[in-house]
Amino acid sequence: MTLNEALQMKTEKRMAAMDEADKKRRELHSFLPRIKQIDAVISDIPFRALAGESAESLKAEAESLNAERARLLAAAGYEADFDEPEFECTLCNDGGYCGMKLCSCVKKLMATKNYAKSTLAGGLLDKRFENFSLSYYAEENGEKEKMKKIAEGCKKYAESFPENKGCGLLFMGGTGLGKTHLSAAIANTVSERGFSVVYESAQQIYDTLDAVRFNRMELSEKKKYESCALLLIDDLGAECITQYSVSALTSLIDLRIVNGKKTVINTNLTLQSLKKTYGERLYSRLLGEFTVLQFVGKDIRMQKIKEN
């Protein structure tokens, strides 16, 4: 979603809210004629001020009329703000700007819409910290307690983004241990806070980089991985491993580290396998710049299958 598209959407929301308010106001005017008279006098006050009437007396008149209006509404069973526009954003009243500054609601709208276009995001929008269950982790060997700390750490990471130490998180562990759920929860939280997020598999990222390399895709498709505030790489090591795929993904991760961009990586590989697959350079950077979180437990997917 472009900035113009986001602003157009906000404008449409603003107009819809104002149209609904006008509809309610017409209802009041037909039911309470005195309200219609009051509104007519109030709307004329700015013009009387321009004509030179005393600002102090006009202010007192407006306050008196508004008080009478509120009493009439209350007596008829209406809330005082019954016919006020219900804007989605109370900071900019859905205008998109707070003064000369772009409102945070526009940034959030763009971030969430663009994040939803990520290959993996569409099926993971329901993954939240609130519905991450610890019931599938055993008490033995401190398994549940360890996963509780990992979940809490991920939540803190998302809520304090981008003011986090290091360049990202490295989730390690076998299949079905909750890596995807927690990385998606981070992505959902960060995007909803207005930061640009891209969440795709290592294979999809490699395929895109390869397509850009041979001019089958626009350069912007590569740039999104480099410039987004948070990049989530799912299943690193499961992509088709070639000399170029290793080089391309290593260069991307290294570039984001150098530029101080945050990255969350999921992998089923062990540290030894990471080193063997991607080389000493990336291995060293990941251990030095990323917080490594080792997931534990038994495959949750298999546990759910057995339950059914």
N, C-alpha and C positions, 0 to 999 in steps of 0.2 A: 504494500500500500504506500502510495506517494503522499507527500505532505498535502498537496492539493486535494487528493481523494479524501484524506482524513478531515480536512477543513470543510469539504463539501458535506461529508457525513454529519459533522457537528452542526453545520448550518441547517441541515434538514431536521435534526433533532430539535434545534432551537425554534424553528418555524412550527414544528408540530406541537411543541409545548405552548407556544404563544397562541396558536389556533385553538387549542383545547381551552386555554384560559379565556379567550374571546367567547367561545361557546358557553362557558359557565357564566361569564359576565352578562351575556344576552339573557340567559335564564334568570339571573337576578333582576335585571332591568324589567323583565316582563312580570315578575312576581312581586317586586318591591320598587315601585315607581320612584320613591324618594331616593333610592340608591342611584338610580339613573340621573336624577337631578344633581345629586352630590358629585358624581363622577364628572358630569359636564362642567360644573363650577371648578373642580380641582384641575381638570385638564386645561382650563382657560387661565389659570393662575400664572404660568410662565409668560404668557403674552401680556398680561397686565403688568408684570414686573418690567418687561421690556418697554412698556408704555410709560413707565416712571412711577408707578405706585410704590408705596413704602414696602420695602422687603420685610421689615419687622411685622407690619400689620398683615401682610400676605401669609407669612409663616404662621402667625397665630390663627388666621382664618383656616389654613390648611389643616393645622393640628385639630382644631375644633370640628371640622368636617370629617376628618378621618376617625375621630373618636365617636362621632354620631354614627358614622357608617358601621363601625365595629359593634356598637350597641344594637343597631338594627339587624345585623347579621346574626348576632348571638340570640336575639329574641326570636328570630325565625328558624333557629336551629342550625345555622351555618358556622363553620370555622371562620376566623377572622381573615385567613389567607385563602379562602375557598377559590377565588378566581385569580389567584396569583399563578404565574407560569411555574410548572414543576420541572425545572431544568435538571438534567442529569449531573452536570458539574456546577456547583455553587460558587466556584472560584471565578469562572469566566462566563457564567450563564450560557454555556454552550456556544460562546462566540469564538472560542479557539485561542483568544489572546487575553492576557492579564496586562493591561496597559499596552506596552510595545513588545512584551515578552510572550513567547509561545507558551500556552498553558500546559501544565503537566498532563492533563487529561488527553491532549492530542498526542503527546509522546507515548502515553500508555496505549492508546488506541492503535497507533502505528506498530508498536512493538508486539502487541498481542496478535494483531492480524497477520503481520509478517512471520511471526513465530509459528502460527498455525499452518503456514505453508510449508514448513520443514517436512521432509519426508516422513519422519517418525512422529512428529508432534500431534498430528491429527488423531491418532489412536491412543494418545497418552495424556490428553487434557484433563482426564479424571484422576490422574495420579497426584495425590496431595500428601502433605505430611500428616494431615488429620486422619487419613485412611490407610496409613502405613501400619500394618498389624505386626506386633511382636509375638503374637500367639503361636507362630510357626517356628519360633526359636526356643531351644531347650534351655532349662535352667543350668544343666550340667556344664561344668568347665567355664562358667561365666559367659556362655554364648549369648543369652538374651541380654545381659547387662552390657556386653560389648556392642551389640547391635543397637541398643537403646542409645548409647553414647554416640555412635556413628550417626544415627538419625537426628539426634539433637544437634550435633555438629553441622550436619548438612543444612538443617533449618536455620541455624545461626548464620551460616555462610550465605544463604539466600537472602535473609533479612538484612544483613549488613553489607551486601554487595553494593559497590565494588571495593569497599574499604576492607579488603581481606589481605592477609599476609600471603606472599608467594603468588604464583601465577595460576594456581588451580588445584583441582583434586584428581587423584588417580584412584579409581575404584578397582580393586582386585578381588578375585574369588571365582568360584565355579558358577555354573549355570543355575539360575533360579534362586539366587540368594537375596534379591532385592535391589541390585545395582541399578536396573532400569527404572524401577519405581522411584527411588530416591533422586536419581539424576533428573527424571521428568518433574518431580516435585520442585526441585531447584529451578529448573527451566520455567515452569509455570509461574512460580513466585517472582522470579527476576523479571520475566516479561511483563507481568502485571504491574510491576513497579516502574515500567516505562523504559526498560533497557532492551536493546536489540539482542535477540537470542536466535541462534540456529542450532537445531538438534537433528543430526543425521548419522547414519552408520558410516563406519570407516570405508566400506565398499562404495557407498553412494558418493561420498566425498571424493574418493579416488576416481570413480567413473566421471564425475563432473570435471575434475582437474584434467583428466585425460581428454575429455571432449573439448575443453577450452584450448588445450595444447594443439589439437588438430582442427581448430576453428569450427567445431561442430556446435559450440555454445559461445555466447557472448562472454567477454572478459569479466563482466559484472558478476557472473555466476561464481567465479573464483574469488573475486574481491569480497563477496559477502562473508566468506570463511575467514578472511584476513581482518576485516574491519568490524565485525559484530562485537558487541560488548562481551558476550558470552557464547562460546562455541562448545557444544557437547558432542563428543565423538563416541558413538556406541560401537561396542564389539571390535575394538582395535586388535588386529591380529587375525581376525576372521576373514578379512578381505583377501582377494586373490594376490598372493605374495609374489611380486616380481621385483627386479632391481629398481624399476621406475616407480612402482607403488610405494616401496620403502623410501625412496628418495623424495617423492612428492609429499607424502604424509609427514616425513621427518622435517622437511623444509617448512611446511605449514606450521607445525607445532613449534619449531624453533623460532620462526618469524613472530609468532604470537608471544612467545616467551620474551624475546628481545624487545618487543613493543609494549610489554607489560599488560597484554590482553589476557583475560581470564579464560581458562579452558577446563572442562571436566571430561575425563576420559574413563570409559568402562572397558575392561579387558578380562578375558578368562585366562590370559597368559600369566605365568609366574614371572618373577623378576628375572630369573635366569633365561627364560624364553624370550622376554622382551629384549634383553641385552643381545641375545643370539640373533634375533630377527631384525632389530633396528639399529644395532651397533652401539658402540661404547659412548659416542657423543650424545645421542638422544637419551640413552639410559642414564647417563650422568646428569643431564639437564632435568629429567623427570624427577629423579631422586633429590636433586638439589633445590628445585623450584616448586615442586608439587607436594601437597600433603597426601601421603599414601594411606588409604583406608582399606584394610584387609577384611572383607566380608566373610562371615562364617555361618555354618549351619548346614541344613539339608535342603535339597531342591524343593522349593515351595510349590512349584507347579506339580511335581509328582505327588506331594502331600495332598494337594487339592483334588487330584485325580483319584487318589485312594479314598478320600472322604466321600466322593460321589459314587 
